[in-house]
Amino acid sequence: ELGQINYLKLVYENTAKAYNKMDDFENAEKYKIKAEDLSELLKNPLLEILSMGPHNLKL
């Protein structure tokens, strides 16, 4: 579901910020990349179509 992906992206962004504050830049970068990957995934229109479920698709 799109809401779950958005939530996970927010968790990754906040985790990256926390690692930055702890000067653990390696882990901060890892979580920043994960958040960016989810941002790209959310831009995919196919994901939105699939999240609608088969009952909402108009063929």
C-alpha angles and dihedrals in degrees: 000000000000093000092057092050091050090050092049090049089054091049091051092048092051092045089053090051091050092051090049090055089051089051090242094136096167093061091038090058091047092056093041089057091048090053091048091050090054090048089056091047091053090055090061109105091203090065090057091050092048092048089059091069128224093283091065099044117109112206 
